[in-house]
């Protein structure tokens, strides 16, 4: 899809004025809540959502990116799970995690071998309490690496494995399933 010059200018102006307040817009992967929440009031309106969506489209168009399937992208109402007109961080992360799981099931962006080898939240939530603490994470990672080594898998990327703090997106010392899924989505979308 090609953008007209007027539409491109409109997107660019919206991007410049909106970006002054919002967190940086990543060029790939899920868009963080802080980027959508331009006024930092703890929720995202449909207007904020649509502005960031337009900015992402302009960004991709400016980079020469493909614009296919834009008509199929989820709308604000897809993310606003309780229908109150305000998108919370929990709602955003939940839908992003669901979408990532759906993509993994469909094999988008990853080979079958890569999907099979990718760790899941339950691989690290050893005590099944719905959260991963740092010690639990480190022990589960070590166990997973030992098992994979015994199975004969090369451990070439072990030194580049993500740290607990890089997965703990809100820095509260606990990784929940939404944070884990969002981290996986960002990691494997590159």
Secondary structure, 3 states (H helix, E strand, C coil): CCCCHHHHHHHHHHHHHHHCCCCCCCCCCCCCHHHHCCCCCCCECHHHHHHHHHHHHHHHHHCCCCCCCHHHCCCHHHHCCCCCCCECHHHHHHHHHHHHHHHHHHCCCCCHHHHHHCCCHHHHCCCCCCEEEHHHHHHHHHHHHHHHHHCCCCCCCHHHCCCHHHHCCCCCCEEEHHHHHHHHHHHHCC
